[in-house]
Amino acid sequence: MGKFREIAEQIARRALEEKITIRQLPEILHRDERIAHNRQGNDGQETITCYPGSPGDDQCHPFAAFISLSANLRSDKSWPNFHDILDLLARYHFQGRCQGKSREGLIITDTWESWAFEKWKANIENIQKDGVYLEFYLIGKGWVTEIPI
């Protein structure tokens, strides 16, 4: 079982009960004990980044979650799709402005786009070689599958 599976399960359960809003994501992440040690930095500020859902700060945090849900599971309209999440993960976050600063990542989607994963696969492998711990989950209403990467 993956380190962050319970977070994916919470999101899948919530989707079974009601569609998820972007505002609910940080709340779900902050309840998880496995990332609680990353919650606050020396300045008392949150040290979790959530795409979508984090305030518009330019900080790089130790833990980053990248969540892409289709209209079946979400209620807000402005969620990134899976290929946009992978672009954010690689180019913008772990190999961009937060390289060497963020050390753990969680990717949750209900729409696995194999072409998008293949496009970013080499980048994801390099991110992992740099010591970043990543977990990928495919979810639906009430079910979760970890994708081994």
Contacts in CASP RR format, 6 or more apart in sequence:
PFRMAT RR
TARGET T0000
AUTHOR 0000-0000-0000
METHOD contacts of the structure
MODEL  1
MGKFREIAEQIARRALEEKITIRQLPEILHRDERIAHNRQGNDGQETITC
YPGSPGDDQCHPFAAFISLSANLRSDKSWPNFHDILDLLARYHFQGRCQG
KSREGLIITDTWESWAFEKWKANIENIQKDGVYLEFYLIGKGWVTEIPI
1 146 0 8 1.000
2 135 0 8 1.000
2 146 0 8 1.000
3 34 0 8 1.000
3 133 0 8 1.000
3 135 0 8 1.000
4 32 0 8 1.000
4 34 0 8 1.000
4 35 0 8 1.000
4 105 0 8 1.000
4 106 0 8 1.000
4 135 0 8 1.000
4 137 0 8 1.000
5 135 0 8 1.000
5 137 0 8 1.000
5 144 0 8 1.000
5 146 0 8 1.000
6 32 0 8 1.000
6 34 0 8 1.000
7 28 0 8 1.000
7 29 0 8 1.000
7 32 0 8 1.000
7 35 0 8 1.000
7 65 0 8 1.000
7 106 0 8 1.000
7 108 0 8 1.000
8 106 0 8 1.000
8 108 0 8 1.000
8 137 0 8 1.000
8 139 0 8 1.000
8 144 0 8 1.000
8 146 0 8 1.000
9 142 0 8 1.000
9 144 0 8 1.000
10 28 0 8 1.000
10 31 0 8 1.000
10 32 0 8 1.000
11 20 0 8 1.000
11 25 0 8 1.000
11 28 0 8 1.000
11 67 0 8 1.000
11 69 0 8 1.000
11 108 0 8 1.000
11 139 0 8 1.000
12 139 0 8 1.000
12 140 0 8 1.000
12 141 0 8 1.000
12 142 0 8 1.000
12 143 0 8 1.000
12 144 0 8 1.000
13 142 0 8 1.000
14 20 0 8 1.000
14 24 0 8 1.000
14 28 0 8 1.000
15 69 0 8 1.000
15 72 0 8 1.000
15 73 0 8 1.000
15 110 0 8 1.000
15 139 0 8 1.000
15 140 0 8 1.000
15 141 0 8 1.000
15 142 0 8 1.000
16 141 0 8 1.000
16 142 0 8 1.000
18 75 0 8 1.000
19 73 0 8 1.000
19 74 0 8 1.000
19 75 0 8 1.000
20 69 0 8 1.000
20 73 0 8 1.000
20 74 0 8 1.000
20 75 0 8 1.000
21 74 0 8 1.000
21 75 0 8 1.000
21 76 0 8 1.000
22 52 0 8 1.000
22 53 0 8 1.000
22 74 0 8 1.000
22 76 0 8 1.000
22 78 0 8 1.000
22 79 0 8 1.000
23 53 0 8 1.000
25 50 0 8 1.000
25 52 0 8 1.000
25 53 0 8 1.000
25 65 0 8 1.000
25 67 0 8 1.000
26 46 0 8 1.000
26 48 0 8 1.000
26 50 0 8 1.000
26 53 0 8 1.000
26 54 0 8 1.000
29 35 0 8 1.000
29 48 0 8 1.000
29 50 0 8 1.000
29 63 0 8 1.000
29 65 0 8 1.000
30 36 0 8 1.000
30 39 0 8 1.000
30 46 0 8 1.000
30 48 0 8 1.000
35 48 0 8 1.000
35 63 0 8 1.000
35 104 0 8 1.000
38 47 0 8 1.000
38 48 0 8 1.000
38 61 0 8 1.000
38 62 0 8 1.000
38 63 0 8 1.000
38 104 0 8 1.000
39 46 0 8 1.000
39 47 0 8 1.000
39 48 0 8 1.000
40 46 0 8 1.000
40 47 0 8 1.000
41 47 0 8 1.000
45 57 0 8 1.000
45 59 0 8 1.000
46 54 0 8 1.000
46 55 0 8 1.000
46 61 0 8 1.000
47 59 0 8 1.000
47 61 0 8 1.000
47 62 0 8 1.000
47 63 0 8 1.000
48 54 0 8 1.000
48 61 0 8 1.000
48 62 0 8 1.000
48 63 0 8 1.000
48 64 0 8 1.000
48 65 0 8 1.000
49 59 0 8 1.000
49 60 0 8 1.000
49 61 0 8 1.000
49 63 0 8 1.000
49 64 0 8 1.000
49 65 0 8 1.000
49 93 0 8 1.000
49 98 0 8 1.000
49 102 0 8 1.000
50 64 0 8 1.000
50 65 0 8 1.000
50 67 0 8 1.000
51 64 0 8 1.000
51 65 0 8 1.000
51 66 0 8 1.000
51 67 0 8 1.000
51 80 0 8 1.000
51 85 0 8 1.000
51 88 0 8 1.000
51 93 0 8 1.000
52 67 0 8 1.000
52 78 0 8 1.000
52 79 0 8 1.000
52 80 0 8 1.000
58 97 0 8 1.000
60 93 0 8 1.000
60 97 0 8 1.000
60 98 0 8 1.000
60 101 0 8 1.000
60 102 0 8 1.000
61 98 0 8 1.000
61 101 0 8 1.000
61 102 0 8 1.000
62 101 0 8 1.000
62 102 0 8 1.000
62 103 0 8 1.000
62 104 0 8 1.000
63 102 0 8 1.000
63 103 0 8 1.000
63 104 0 8 1.000
63 105 0 8 1.000
63 106 0 8 1.000
64 89 0 8 1.000
64 93 0 8 1.000
64 94 0 8 1.000
64 98 0 8 1.000
64 102 0 8 1.000
64 104 0 8 1.000
64 105 0 8 1.000
64 106 0 8 1.000
65 105 0 8 1.000
65 106 0 8 1.000
65 107 0 8 1.000
65 108 0 8 1.000
66 85 0 8 1.000
66 86 0 8 1.000
66 88 0 8 1.000
66 89 0 8 1.000
66 93 0 8 1.000
66 105 0 8 1.000
66 106 0 8 1.000
66 107 0 8 1.000
66 108 0 8 1.000
67 79 0 8 1.000
67 85 0 8 1.000
67 107 0 8 1.000
67 108 0 8 1.000
67 109 0 8 1.000
68 79 0 8 1.000
68 80 0 8 1.000
68 81 0 8 1.000
68 82 0 8 1.000
68 84 0 8 1.000
68 85 0 8 1.000
68 108 0 8 1.000
68 109 0 8 1.000
68 110 0 8 1.000
68 111 0 8 1.000
69 79 0 8 1.000
69 108 0 8 1.000
69 109 0 8 1.000
69 110 0 8 1.000
70 110 0 8 1.000
70 111 0 8 1.000
72 110 0 8 1.000
72 140 0 8 1.000
72 141 0 8 1.000
73 110 0 8 1.000
73 139 0 8 1.000
73 140 0 8 1.000
73 141 0 8 1.000
80 88 0 8 1.000
81 111 0 8 1.000
81 113 0 8 1.000
82 109 0 8 1.000
82 111 0 8 1.000
82 112 0 8 1.000
82 113 0 8 1.000
82 116 0 8 1.000
83 113 0 8 1.000
83 115 0 8 1.000
83 116 0 8 1.000
83 119 0 8 1.000
85 107 0 8 1.000
85 109 0 8 1.000
86 107 0 8 1.000
86 116 0 8 1.000
86 117 0 8 1.000
86 119 0 8 1.000
86 120 0 8 1.000
86 124 0 8 1.000
87 120 0 8 1.000
89 105 0 8 1.000
89 107 0 8 1.000
89 120 0 8 1.000
89 124 0 8 1.000
89 127 0 8 1.000
90 120 0 8 1.000
90 123 0 8 1.000
90 124 0 8 1.000
90 127 0 8 1.000
91 123 0 8 1.000
93 102 0 8 1.000
94 100 0 8 1.000
94 102 0 8 1.000
94 105 0 8 1.000
94 127 0 8 1.000
94 130 0 8 1.000
94 132 0 8 1.000
95 123 0 8 1.000
95 126 0 8 1.000
95 127 0 8 1.000
99 130 0 8 1.000
100 130 0 8 1.000
100 132 0 8 1.000
102 132 0 8 1.000
103 131 0 8 1.000
103 132 0 8 1.000
103 133 0 8 1.000
104 132 0 8 1.000
104 133 0 8 1.000
104 134 0 8 1.000
105 132 0 8 1.000
105 133 0 8 1.000
105 134 0 8 1.000
105 135 0 8 1.000
106 134 0 8 1.000
106 135 0 8 1.000
106 137 0 8 1.000
107 134 0 8 1.000
107 135 0 8 1.000
107 136 0 8 1.000
107 137 0 8 1.000
108 136 0 8 1.000
108 137 0 8 1.000
108 139 0 8 1.000
109 136 0 8 1.000
109 137 0 8 1.000
109 138 0 8 1.000
109 139 0 8 1.000
110 138 0 8 1.000
110 139 0 8 1.000
110 140 0 8 1.000
112 138 0 8 1.000
112 147 0 8 1.000
117 124 0 8 1.000
124 134 0 8 1.000
124 149 0 8 1.000
127 134 0 8 1.000
128 134 0 8 1.000
128 149 0 8 1.000
134 149 0 8 1.000
135 146 0 8 1.000
135 149 0 8 1.000
136 146 0 8 1.000
136 147 0 8 1.000
136 149 0 8 1.000
137 144 0 8 1.000
137 145 0 8 1.000
137 146 0 8 1.000
137 147 0 8 1.000
138 144 0 8 1.000
138 145 0 8 1.000
138 147 0 8 1.000
139 145 0 8 1.000
END
